[in-house]
Amino acid sequence: MGYDVSEKLYQQACQVIPGGVNSPVRAFKGVGGTPVFFEKAQGAYLWDVDGNQYIDYVGSWGPAILGHANPQVISAIKKQLENGLSFGAPTAIETQLAQQVMKMVPGIEMIRMVSSGTEATMSAIRLARGYTNRKKILKFEGCYHGHSESLLVKGGSGLLTHGTPTSAGVPEEFIQFTMNSSFNDINKLQMIFSHHGHEIAAVIIEPVAGNMNLVLPEPEFLSLLRKLCDRHNVVLIFDEVMTGFRVAKGGAQAFYNIVPDLTTLGKVIGGGMPVGAFGGKKAIMEKLSPLGNVYQAGTLSGNPVAMVSGLETLKIIDEEKDFYDKLSARTQQLADGLNALGKKLSIPFFAQSVGGMFGFYFSDNTEVKDYQSVQTGDVERFKKFFHAMLKKGVYLAPSAFEAGFVSIAHTQEDIVKTLDCAEKSLREIF
Ligand SMILES: *Cc1c(COP(=O)(O)O)cnc(C)c1O
């Protein structure tokens, strides 16, 4: 497999775009080498500019849950295109998407559309602060909630420290109200609430953490969180930008049966077009302008082309019988197959999945429960595995700290072929 055209395009891109990419993880810094430039995608497959074909496990970082370029979605978008791209005024399709989301996600009584996950989380935090008249927020180390100032924080070493910015350009004053805790740490959570419960506006969490590889919540942890937020009148925000419509029809909140006060959505909700959303309890959502005094807006929010893409995607998911049983079984087949290979070849390896998400680690620590335990994975081995798989036509996320995604278009044969490539790759490396 050659990558000549990709290499040339990457050099050209680097002259005019910082790092040659419009979002950092695409640059292959996590695995080394030159990023692959793509030209076409269909179903479970990607084609790069050099004509190489891949089975895709990135799915545009989640949105492509139906596989790429689903004919029904594409045709609905084409029809909408003929009517114009954007009006900056209300359209019926926005209400239809809102109704469709509310039908599927338990915690959403009212919803507002935005254009990215970052906007959704940023706005949900502002809304929670406006609603509670409190300043502090609590997040968990290793969870990613987009790149707005107050969320670009990493944990400090002490129990109740306020952490430090993870990016230059974020003044410490901007994160003075952001507290950090550890995912799945019940004692620390109780401690923080007993000291600060009355000052916390919102807790924001990825109910299944997918931005530090894949870390599942302990169900007691999520239910304790719900209880503590109720007791202290704190707004519980589930950031389901990744897990929404991904781990179950109603997201992680349906899967774990814990209803948050606010939910943020992104990725799948746009079916590949730029859409984000936040929604939840009516009493909170009514604080948003123009009804209430919490300001939030967007020139292209509710864009009709993007709305059609999302609506058509969600309708297909909603109407297809056993969609999530099928998707979960397929994803589980991949995780089980990888675990079997690890055993067979006596390699410290561990894979797991939930719904259409999976994660794997080159580690014999099967108790992956927080940011610290994810760090026990062998990143050098991951890099070698990534490149060996790429050469065999399997496109994995170019980072050891990202979840993988399976679509409904992935067939059993695709998984079998992937596992065959994985066995060959592991034998090459070890
Ligand atoms: C991707 C992601 C975001 C950010 O969404 P963008 O559309 O990239 O701004 C926020 N939260 C979670 C959990 C995500 O996975």
The ligand as an ORCA input file, in Angstrom:
! r2SCAN-3c Opt
* xyz 0 1
  C     -16.731     14.993     20.804
  C     -17.144     15.370     22.176
  C     -17.373     16.713     22.549
  C     -17.066     17.855     21.635
  O     -17.861     17.879     20.493
  P     -17.383     18.715     19.218
  O     -18.495     18.561     18.247
  O     -16.082     18.113     18.780
  O     -17.208     20.124     19.673
  C     -17.873     16.959     23.814
  N     -18.117     15.968     24.664
  C     -17.912     14.671     24.350
  C     -18.227     13.606     25.343
  C     -17.396     14.336     23.104
  O     -17.150     13.050     22.816
*
